[in-house]
């Protein structure tokens, strides 16, 4: 029973951190506008895929998680 409670506490903390991250992300000026992000805009069509931003965030999260292991 203790493992389930610990899991839900950790899951709650993760959700809180994700919520805080989503609150702060729009205020970061370079996030989503890095060189290498794909942005195609035509008359009736817009395609945006922030591939470079995804890679940078993945590396950052991997470094952060490696400190906790």
Secondary structure, DSSP 8 states (H G I E B T S, - for coil): -HHHHHHHHHHHHHHHHHHHHHHHHTT-SSTT--TT-EEEE-SS-EEEE-HHHHHHHHHHHHHHHHHH-
